[in-house]
Structure formats: C-alpha cells, structure tokens
Amino acid sequence: MSTIRLRGVRFHFFPQDHEPRHAHAEYGETTAVVEFTDLREARISSGSSAVFATAKRSDVRQILDVATEYFDVLIAAWENMHA
C-alpha cells in the first residue's frame, strides 16, 4: 500500500487494485472511495460502500476538493502503483 497525505486528507493506493483508477481517502472520521475519470474529474465512486453512512458532508467535500486540486499527483501515484 502507498499513502499520500495532502492538506490533511490521506489517499491510499493498493497494488494490483481494480479499475477504474481510484484511491481510498480518509479525512476526519470519513472514509470514501474517489474515482479519477478520463475527463479529469475526481468523484465519489458509485459503489455501495464508497462512503459510510456516518460521513460528514463537509468532510466528503474536503476530500473531493483536495482530490481535484491534486489530480495529477494522485493519478501519477495510481499509475506508479499499477505499472
């Protein structure tokens, strides 16, 4: 596993993880799966366990804001882990 911490958000990448490109993100008590699209968007995964029901909306927004700001860094980390 590889972890990158950006502005208080921890992004975890796992070797040989499944497509689409994504990271497991943690901020505060919130955990979310963030997908990185070909249109250069960071979004919450549509999977049923992408965000826990107890997640704070403000924490999810922070995760997405940081993922968007550091999109290129996070894509490079995904690609490095899956090269």
C-alpha positions in Angstrom: 0.0 0.0 0.0 1.1 3.5 -0.7 -0.3 6.5 1.1 -0.1 10.2 0.2 -1.2 12.9 2.7 -2.4 16.2 1.1 -3.9 19.0 3.1 -5.0 16.7 5.9 -6.5 14.0 3.5 -4.9 10.6 3.4 -5.1 8.9 0.0 -4.3 5.1 0.0 -3.4 3.1 -3.1 -3.3 -0.6 -3.2 -1.1 -2.7 -5.6 -3.0 -4.6 -8.3 -6.3 -2.9 -7.3 -9.2 -3.0 -9.7 -10.2 -0.4 -12.3 -11.4 2.3 -12.5 -8.5 4.4 -11.2 -9.3 5.3 -7.6 -8.0 6.0 -4.1 -9.3 5.2 -0.7 -9.4 8.5 1.1 -9.7 9.4 4.8 -10.4 12.8 6.3 -11.5 13.1 9.9 -13.9 10.2 10.6 -14.9 10.0 7.0 -13.7 7.3 4.5 -14.6 7.5 0.8 -13.5 5.9 -2.4 -12.6 8.6 -5.0 -12.5 7.7 -8.7 -10.4 9.6 -11.2 -12.1 9.9 -14.6 -10.7 10.4 -18.1 -12.4 13.8 -18.1 -10.0 14.9 -15.2 -12.7 14.7 -12.6 -12.5 13.4 -9.1 -15.8 12.0 -7.9 -17.1 9.7 -5.2 -17.4 6.1 -6.5 -20.8 4.8 -7.3 -20.1 1.6 -5.4 -22.4 0.8 -2.4 -19.5 1.0 0.1 -18.0 4.2 -1.4 -18.9 6.4 1.6 -20.0 5.3 5.0 -23.5 6.5 6.1 -21.9 8.4 9.0 -19.7 10.5 6.7 -19.9 14.3 7.2 -20.8 16.2 4.0 -18.2 18.8 4.7 -15.5 16.0 5.0 -16.6 14.5 1.7 -16.4 17.9 0.1 -12.9 18.4 1.5 -11.8 15.0 0.1 -13.2 15.9 -3.3 -11.7 19.4 -3.3 -8.2 18.1 -2.4 -8.5 15.2 -5.0 -9.4 17.8 -7.7 -6.6 20.1 -6.7 -4.0 17.4 -6.7 -5.5 15.3 -9.6 -2.2 14.9 -11.4 -0.3 13.9 -8.3 -2.9 11.2 -7.4 -3.1 9.9 -11.0 0.7 9.6 -11.0 0.6 7.6 -7.7 -2.1 5.3 -9.1 -0.1 4.7 -12.3 3.1 4.2 -10.4 1.4 1.6 -8.2 -0.1 -0.2 -11.2 2.8 0.0 -13.7 
